[in-house]
């Protein structure tokens, strides 16, 4: 029973790590979205450059 309790605790730890990884992935995708937006902005700048 005690052994089982330890295994559950370890799995809980693993779950916490998974949640942290999920948070990290969300932050990464947010960052990528911002990068894409700045990329769009860069493209618009290039177009105005072409126009100029």
C-alpha positions in Angstrom: 0.0 0.0 0.0 2.8 2.4 0.9 4.6 1.4 -2.3 1.5 2.2 -4.2 1.3 5.6 -2.5 4.8 6.4 -3.6 4.1 5.4 -7.2 1.0 7.7 -7.2 3.1 10.5 -5.8 5.7 10.0 -8.5 2.9 10.0 -11.2 1.6 13.2 -9.7 5.1 14.7 -10.0 5.1 13.6 -13.6 1.7 15.2 -14.1 3.1 18.5 -12.7 6.0 18.3 -15.1 3.6 17.7 -18.0 1.6 20.7 -17.0 4.8 22.8 -16.9 5.7 21.5 -20.3 2.2 22.4 -21.5 2.6 26.0 -20.1 5.9 26.2 -21.9 4.4 25.0 -25.2 1.6 27.6 -24.9 4.2 30.4 -24.2 6.1 29.2 -27.3 3.1 29.3 -29.5 2.2 32.7 -28.2 5.8 33.8 -29.0 5.5 32.3 -32.5 2.3 34.1 -33.1 3.9 37.4 -32.2 6.8 36.5 -34.4 4.4 35.9 -37.3 2.7 39.2 -36.7 6.0 41.0 -36.7 6.8 39.1 -39.9 3.6 40.4 -41.4 4.6 43.9 -40.3 8.0 43.3 -42.0 6.3 42.3 -45.2 4.2 45.5 -45.1 7.4 47.5 -44.6 9.0 45.8 -47.6 6.0 46.6 -49.7 6.1 50.3 -48.7 9.9 50.1 -49.4 9.0 48.8 -52.9 6.5 51.6 -53.3 9.1 54.2 -52.2 
